[in-house]
């Protein structure tokens, strides 16, 4: 037992492990937080931690790389069009460009949902909630990732279809993969669409290479219910709160309250509501006519029967009396 674990008061065992707490606060995934702790980057009340088993009931006094951690009040998610040639890491020892360097400051600290390698482009999800990232990444949840892949080589559609049964490459098993030929270009290039559910490291590239196809461009177009859409290189767009809770209702209905952040909440009353349809001229009269009510909605006009109009000739006789009028221009008395 470590000194940190000895210092924990038995009466405070209601807390949660610091790795989970920091993941919920959007610092990193649980596994990455554990590595941060092993590297001496996490401290509590000025004392560096050496175990991820340390229990906390608040974020007060916790620092990562000397920076205090703040409470998380609301889960947020952003879509980003990752540029080719950028890394999905917060720190790169070689100084290569990362996706986090030029994010808008109002986003605060965020982490990526999964990773895309340096030469892969397209949709990358970012969130301030490490638990949401973990939920989206877990293979058991089978969140589908879709890609467009440009490969060098002749594509055999029958072999692509067989990938639905899964395959094993050098001891690593890959589950069912949906793949189909989009088009074979002139020359030796082809575009293939691929859908995977596990998201293992370099999965698409390794599978294509196993089939004798060299990947020369890889674009992720969808992650679960979220799509790249019309986002241009390097741009970021936040997913609306209403959409987020609707499409990820399975997550929000099961996520437990964290000791370091309020239970994931949402305020439907803030969501934009559809505006009432504007009334066009004549709409009310047409509705009344359809319902058999021929009383005019305009002052000074009476249409007590279909087609009737006073045309400025004075009030109509009461009762059921029908007055015949001679046609204009006709001989009098005819």
C-alpha positions as semicolon CSV with decimal commas, in nm:
position;residue;x (nm);y (nm);z (nm)
1;X;0,000;0,000;0,000
2;X;0,136;0,341;-0,093
3;X;0,161;0,645;0,132
4;X;-0,117;0,811;-0,065
5;X;-0,350;0,520;-0,006
6;X;-0,264;0,515;0,367
7;X;-0,355;0,882;0,394
8;X;-0,710;0,817;0,273
9;X;-0,959;0,848;0,557
10;X;-1,188;0,541;0,570
11;X;-1,478;0,780;0,620
12;X;-1,405;0,933;0,278
13;X;-1,425;0,612;0,079
14;X;-1,737;0,745;-0,093
15;X;-1,510;0,932;-0,337
16;X;-1,404;0,808;-0,679
17;X;-1,068;0,725;-0,832
18;X;-0,881;1,030;-0,948
19;X;-0,825;0,883;-1,295
20;X;-1,200;0,864;-1,353
21;X;-1,257;1,208;-1,203
22;X;-0,998;1,372;-1,428
23;X;-1,136;1,189;-1,730
24;X;-1,484;1,327;-1,653
25;X;-1,326;1,673;-1,623
26;X;-1,195;1,640;-1,978
27;X;-0,824;1,613;-1,895
28;X;-0,765;1,291;-2,088
29;X;-0,886;0,934;-2,108
30;X;-0,856;0,724;-1,792
31;X;-0,560;0,536;-1,936
32;X;-0,380;0,857;-2,029
33;X;-0,447;1,003;-1,683
34;X;-0,288;0,695;-1,531
35;X;0,021;0,758;-1,745
36;X;0,024;1,123;-1,634
37;X;0,020;1,013;-1,271
38;X;0,305;0,766;-1,335
39;X;0,503;1,052;-1,491
40;X;0,450;1,270;-1,182
41;X;0,236;1,528;-1,364
42;X;-0,062;1,516;-1,124
43;X;-0,062;1,660;-0,773
44;X;-0,314;1,705;-0,490
45;X;-0,262;1,987;-0,241
46;X;0,094;2,025;-0,364
47;X;0,186;1,657;-0,331
48;X;0,258;1,452;-0,644
49;X;0,052;1,137;-0,678
50;X;0,204;0,799;-0,751
51;X;-0,115;0,594;-0,778
52;X;-0,436;0,624;-0,982
53;X;-0,624;0,461;-0,692
54;X;-0,629;0,786;-0,494
55;X;-0,991;0,878;-0,412
56;X;-1,129;1,230;-0,442
57;X;-1,457;1,400;-0,362
58;X;-1,374;1,733;-0,525
59;X;-1,143;1,882;-0,786
60;X;-1,021;2,144;-0,538
61;X;-0,645;2,123;-0,491
62;X;-0,585;1,900;-0,795
63;X;-0,335;2,022;-1,052
64;X;-0,212;1,874;-1,379
65;X;0,119;2,010;-1,504
66;X;0,084;2,280;-1,239
67;X;-0,254;2,397;-1,371
68;X;-0,561;2,387;-1,146
69;X;-0,857;2,182;-1,268
70;X;-1,202;2,339;-1,278
71;X;-1,547;2,189;-1,239
72;X;-1,737;2,065;-1,542
73;X;-2,097;2,186;-1,557
74;X;-2,215;2,064;-1,895
75;X;-2,109;1,801;-2,147
76;X;-2,016;1,948;-2,484
77;X;-1,912;1,798;-2,815
78;X;-1,757;1,950;-3,126
79;X;-1,703;1,827;-3,483
80;X;-1,370;1,909;-3,641
81;X;-1,230;1,861;-3,990
82;X;-0,882;1,731;-3,910
83;X;-0,617;1,835;-4,155
84;X;-0,381;1,582;-4,300
85;X;-0,037;1,617;-4,140
86;X;-0,159;1,700;-3,787
87;X;-0,145;1,488;-3,472
88;X;-0,429;1,414;-3,228
89;X;-0,212;1,462;-2,921
90;X;-0,171;1,750;-2,677
91;X;0,207;1,729;-2,665
92;X;0,453;1,612;-2,928
93;X;0,821;1,584;-2,832
94;X;0,921;1,643;-3,196
95;X;0,727;1,968;-3,219
96;X;0,498;1,854;-3,500
97;X;0,164;2,036;-3,546
98;X;-0,134;1,909;-3,344
99;X;-0,510;1,957;-3,379
100;X;-0,523;2,134;-3,041
101;X;-0,285;2,420;-3,118
102;X;-0,526;2,652;-3,297
103;X;-0,860;2,570;-3,133
104;X;-1,077;2,867;-3,022
105;X;-0,995;2,961;-2,663
106;X;-1,362;2,955;-2,557
107;X;-1,363;2,575;-2,597
108;X;-1,140;2,532;-2,295
109;X;-0,957;2,203;-2,246
110;X;-1,092;1,924;-2,467
111;X;-0,985;1,575;-2,567
112;X;-1,035;1,381;-2,887
113;X;-1,273;1,090;-2,924
114;X;-1,034;0,823;-3,041
115;X;-0,746;0,918;-3,265
116;X;-0,666;0,966;-3,630
117;X;-0,307;0,908;-3,739
118;X;-0,103;1,192;-3,883
119;X;-0,187;1,124;-4,248
120;X;-0,558;1,057;-4,194
121;X;-0,800;1,345;-4,243
122;X;-1,168;1,411;-4,192
123;X;-1,407;1,399;-3,898
124;X;-1,263;1,420;-3,549
125;X;-1,486;1,458;-3,244
126;X;-1,370;1,670;-2,950
127;X;-1,531;1,682;-2,606
128;X;-1,482;1,823;-2,256
129;X;-1,613;1,496;-2,108
130;X;-1,368;1,206;-2,092
131;X;-1,643;0,962;-1,995
132;X;-1,837;1,046;-2,312
133;X;-1,520;0,993;-2,516
134;X;-1,470;0,656;-2,351
135;X;-1,833;0,555;-2,415
136;X;-1,804;0,642;-2,785
137;X;-1,477;0,449;-2,815
138;X;-1,579;0,125;-2,638
139;X;-1,606;-0,162;-2,890
140;X;-1,904;-0,309;-2,701
141;X;-2,111;-0,002;-2,794
142;X;-2,042;-0,069;-3,165
143;X;-2,038;0,296;-3,268
144;X;-1,981;0,287;-3,645
145;X;-1,697;0,484;-3,803
146;X;-1,720;0,538;-4,180
147;X;-1,434;0,616;-4,416
148;X;-1,360;0,687;-4,781
149;X;-1,033;0,522;-4,879
150;X;-0,829;0,578;-5,194
151;X;-0,614;0,275;-5,262
152;X;-0,354;0,183;-5,519
153;X;-0,434;-0,149;-5,683
154;X;-0,715;-0,343;-5,849
155;X;-1,003;-0,406;-5,610
156;X;-1,175;-0,746;-5,592
157;X;-1,531;-0,677;-5,478
158;X;-1,581;-1,038;-5,366
159;X;-1,289;-1,010;-5,124
160;X;-1,426;-0,679;-4,992
161;X;-1,762;-0,847;-4,927
162;X;-1,591;-1,127;-4,732
163;X;-1,465;-0,876;-4,474
164;X;-1,808;-0,879;-4,313
165;X;-1,701;-1,210;-4,154
166;X;-1,400;-1,045;-3,989
167;X;-1,035;-1,151;-4,021
168;X;-0,715;-1,199;-3,822
169;X;-0,390;-1,026;-3,918
170;X;-0,068;-1,118;-3,737
171;X;-0,254;-1,233;-3,428
172;X;-0,491;-0,933;-3,412
173;X;-0,856;-1,012;-3,484
174;X;-1,075;-0,753;-3,652
175;X;-1,451;-0,786;-3,630
176;X;-1,706;-0,745;-3,906
177;X;-1,613;-0,476;-4,160
178;X;-1,844;-0,335;-4,426
179;X;-1,651;-0,251;-4,741
180;X;-1,758;-0,181;-5,097
181;X;-1,604;-0,045;-5,415
182;X;-1,711;0,312;-5,482
183;X;-1,532;0,344;-5,815
184;X;-1,224;0,215;-5,994
185;X;-1,039;0,505;-6,149
186;X;-0,840;0,502;-6,467
187;X;-0,500;0,367;-6,390
188;X;-0,441;0,178;-6,066
189;X;-0,632;0,388;-5,808
190;X;-0,975;0,312;-5,663
191;X;-1,208;0,458;-5,400
192;X;-1,349;0,222;-5,137
193;X;-1,601;0,292;-4,861
194;X;-1,536;0,122;-4,526
195;X;-1,735;0,099;-4,202
196;X;-1,582;-0,038;-3,881
197;X;-1,711;-0,080;-3,525
198;X;-1,401;-0,141;-3,316
199;X;-1,162;0,136;-3,418
200;X;-0,841;-0,056;-3,345
201;X;-0,508;0,113;-3,412
202;X;-0,459;0,170;-3,789
203;X;-0,738;-0,079;-3,854
204;X;-0,842;0,043;-4,200
205;X;-0,487;0,078;-4,327
206;X;-0,381;-0,264;-4,198
207;X;-0,682;-0,439;-4,350
208;X;-0,635;-0,274;-4,691
209;X;-0,263;-0,356;-4,689
210;X;-0,348;-0,716;-4,600
211;X;-0,557;-0,725;-4,919
212;X;-0,261;-0,599;-5,124
213;X;-0,399;-0,245;-5,152
214;X;-0,179;0,052;-5,057
215;X;-0,372;0,338;-4,893
216;X;-0,275;0,678;-5,034
217;X;-0,564;0,879;-4,887
218;X;-0,792;0,810;-4,590
219;X;-1,088;1,031;-4,494
220;X;-1,322;0,968;-4,203
221;X;-1,670;1,089;-4,297
222;X;-1,882;0,970;-4,002
223;X;-1,845;0,879;-3,636
224;X;-2,170;0,731;-3,509
225;X;-2,453;0,976;-3,579
226;X;-2,215;1,264;-3,655
227;X;-2,090;1,348;-4,004
228;X;-1,815;1,559;-4,156
229;X;-2,073;1,745;-4,361
230;X;-1,944;2,066;-4,521
231;X;-1,673;2,142;-4,264
232;X;-1,360;2,272;-4,432
233;X;-1,003;2,186;-4,331
234;X;-0,925;2,284;-3,973
235;X;-1,271;2,421;-3,889
236;X;-1,468;2,332;-3,577
237;X;-1,845;2,334;-3,510
238;X;-2,021;2,260;-3,182
239;X;-2,298;2,001;-3,178
240;X;-2,617;2,162;-3,046
241;X;-2,731;2,059;-2,699
242;X;-3,066;1,932;-2,823
243;X;-2,912;1,721;-3,099
244;X;-2,645;1,588;-2,865
245;X;-2,898;1,461;-2,610
246;X;-3,129;1,322;-2,877
247;X;-2,873;1,119;-3,073
248;X;-2,678;1,003;-2,766
249;X;-2,975;0,935;-2,542
250;X;-2,833;0,591;-2,453
251;X;-2,530;0,755;-2,295
252;X;-2,709;1,033;-2,112
253;X;-2,972;0,797;-1,970
254;X;-2,711;0,567;-1,814
255;X;-2,422;0,799;-1,717
256;X;-2,383;0,821;-1,340
257;X;-2,323;1,135;-1,142
258;X;-1,960;1,219;-1,077
259;X;-1,833;1,343;-0,742
260;X;-1,637;1,614;-0,922
261;X;-1,910;1,738;-1,156
262;X;-2,287;1,767;-1,149
263;X;-2,490;1,494;-1,312
264;X;-2,491;1,547;-1,684
265;X;-2,781;1,781;-1,731
266;X;-2,964;1,959;-2,005
267;X;-3,223;2,231;-2,018
268;X;-3,482;2,160;-2,290
269;X;-3,650;2,492;-2,221
270;X;-3,347;2,662;-2,377
271;X;-3,370;2,462;-2,696
272;X;-3,497;2,648;-3,000
273;X;-3,860;2,580;-3,072
274;X;-4,024;2,587;-3,411
275;X;-4,177;2,922;-3,493
276;X;-4,553;2,926;-3,564
277;X;-4,631;2,923;-3,931
278;X;-4,697;3,272;-4,064
279;X;-5,057;3,341;-4,164
280;X;-5,095;3,440;-4,526
281;X;-5,373;3,664;-4,661
282;X;-5,686;3,460;-4,717
283;X;-5,578;3,167;-4,494
284;X;-5,850;3,234;-4,236
285;X;-6,123;3,267;-4,501
286;X;-6,010;2,946;-4,670
287;X;-6,010;2,760;-4,336
288;X;-6,362;2,883;-4,256
289;X;-6,487;2,790;-4,600
290;X;-6,339;2,444;-4,564
291;X;-6,517;2,402;-4,228
292;X;-6,850;2,529;-4,366
293;X;-6,837;2,867;-4,189
294;X;-6,892;3,135;-4,451
295;X;-6,899;3,434;-4,218
296;X;-6,641;3,680;-4,343
297;X;-6,341;3,765;-4,126
298;X;-6,318;4,111;-4,281
299;X;-6,516;4,405;-4,135
300;X;-6,799;4,529;-4,355
301;X;-6,820;4,211;-4,556
302;X;-7,084;3,941;-4,523
303;X;-7,060;3,610;-4,702
304;X;-7,337;3,416;-4,534
305;X;-7,359;3,176;-4,827
306;X;-7,106;3,046;-5,078
307;X;-7,025;3,306;-5,341
308;X;-7,245;3,574;-5,184
309;X;-7,114;3,930;-5,164
310;X;-7,272;4,262;-5,094
311;X;-7,044;4,435;-5,348
312;X;-7,130;4,767;-5,178
313;X;-7,503;4,745;-5,256
314;X;-7,621;4,765;-4,894
315;X;-7,725;4,502;-4,646
316;X;-7,888;4,180;-4,758
317;X;-8,250;4,105;-4,674
318;X;-8,292;3,899;-4,360
319;X;-8,432;3,549;-4,361
320;X;-8,425;3,318;-4,659
321;X;-8,566;3,574;-4,908
322;X;-8,374;3,580;-5,234
323;X;-8,381;3,904;-5,431
324;X;-8,330;3,882;-5,808
325;X;-8,149;4,173;-5,968
326;X;-8,155;4,254;-6,338
327;X;-7,827;4,216;-6,520
328;X;-7,649;4,544;-6,589
329;X;-7,691;4,663;-6,943
330;X;-7,998;4,448;-7,010
331;X;-8,336;4,607;-7,112
332;X;-8,530;4,713;-6,807
333;X;-8,789;4,464;-6,697
334;X;-8,627;4,169;-6,873
